């Protein structure tokens, strides 16, 4: 089982990228009143048919050649169900896929968020030819940032590869997530 939600985000996003997605949208929502955490990763990749949707939930199915098991989605499903939640996969061939996991926030088995900012930096900096959008909400307050926003600030997409930009991005994501969780405004 993966240790935290940031690892699931990375795993599922990399699946999207390998499925030829040019755009990946990641949404993470926490609600203290509703006692829930919802994680969603949507892409515009190749998509799956109904048979493949069932198969990706099986740990002994993978399209990867470097190993014979695919554990990310089955582990995410197990983690969500252990926390009184569920996993949903909606996909259409040629249109893309959305994977959504819901967790009961106060469940002792609920995975921690982990280092969301490091995961986002790995995606934004590691796949500069793709577009990402990240939405984080906490009790109804929301922070959104995407590749277009970042490139608009930098004025050059190639600067996403610069180590200084990676450091800045990490601080940017971390500070905005921390502000929402503490009740301060972004």
N, C-alpha and C positions, 0 to 999 in steps of 0.2 A: 504494500500500500504506500502511496506517496505521502509525504509528511505534512504538507500544507496545501492550501488552495493555490498559492502562487505556482507550485509545481504542476498542478492540474492545468492551470491556465497555459503554462508553457507547453506542456505535452499536447493539449488539444489544439493550440494555435499552430504548433509545428505540423500536426496532422493536416490542418487547413492549408498551410503553405505547401505541403507535399501534394495536396490535392489541387494544386495550381491556382489557389485563391490569390487574387491581386489585392483584395481588401478583407481585413479581419476586424470584426467589432467585438470588443470584450466589455461586458457589463458585470459589475459586482455591486450588489445592493445589500445593505444591512439595515435591519429594523429592530430597535430595542422594544418598541411597543408591540410589534407583530411577532417578535421572537424568531425572526428568520434571517437567513442569508440566502441570496439567490445569485448564482453564477451562470452567465450565459456567454457562449462564444459562437458567433455567427460569421459565415464566410460566403463568398461568391465562387467557390471552387467547383469541382466537377460534380459534387453531390453523390448521393447513393440511392439505390432502389430499396424497396422494403426488405428484400432478402439480405442485402448488405447491412442495413440498419440493425437487424437481428444478429448478424454475424459479428459486428464490431463490439457487441456486448459480451462476446465469448472470449475469455482470456487466451484461448488456443487458436485464435484467428488473428492474422496480421498480414498486411501487404508488404511489410518490410522484409528485406532479404538478409539483414544482418542478425536477426534472431527469429525464433519460431513462435513467439508469443507476443501479444499486444495487450498490455496490462492497464494502460491509462484509463480508458473508458470503463472497463469492468471494475476497476478499483474505485473510480469516481461514483459509479452506480452503487457499489457496496457501501461506500462512505456516506452517501446521501441517505440510503435506506436505513443504515445503522442509526442515523440521527432523525428518524421520523420523517424523512423527506423522500424525494424521488428524483429520477433522471428521466429526461425527455429528449428524444432526438427527432427532429423534423428535417427532412432532406428531400430534395428533388434533383434528379439527374439533370445536369447542365445548369442548374440554378444555384446550388450551394446547400449548406447545412447549418443548422442551429442545434447546439447542444446546451441544454439547460439543466442545472442541478439545484435542488432546493434542500436546505438543511434547517433543522431546529437549532437556533443559535445557542440555547442554554444546555444542549445535550453534551454530556461529558465526552462523547466521542467526536464532537464536531471539530473538524480540522481547523487549526489557526489560519489566519490570512497568510502568514509567511512574509517573505520579502517581495511584495508586489512590485515595488519600484525597480528592483534588480531584474525581475522577469520582464517588465515593460522595456527597460533599457536593452536587454538582450534581444528582444523582438525588433524594436525601433532601429537599433544600431546594427543588428545582425542581418536584417532583411531590408536594406535601404531602398530596394526597388519595389517594395510592397507598401500598401497603405494600411495603417492601423488607426482605430478609434478606441479610446478607453473611457468608459463612464463608471464613475464610482458615486454611489449615493449612500448616505447615512441618515436615517430618520428623516427622509424627504429632502435633505439638502444635497446638491449634486455638483460634482466636478467632472468636466469633460475635456479631454485633450486628444488631438489626433495628429497624424503625420502632417497633414496640411497646415495645422496651426503651428507646429514646430518649424516646418520648412518656411512658413511665412515670417517667423521671427528670425530665422537664420539667413534667409534670402538665398540659400544655396543648398539643395538636397544633398550634395556631396559632403557637406560639413557634418552630416549625421555620423560619419565615420570617424570624426575627430575625437580623441580621448577626452578632451576638455568638455566636449558636448555631451559625451556619455556621463561624465561626472555631474554636469549641470542638470541633465535630464533626470538622473537618479534623485538629486535633491529636490527638483521641481515636483516630481510625482510624490515623493515621500512627504514633503511639506504640505501639499494640498490634501492628501489623504489624512495626515495627522490633524490638520485644521478642522476638517469635517468631523472626525472622530472626537475631537475635544470640544466641539460646539462653536468654535470660532468660524468666521466667514472667510471664504477664499478670496 
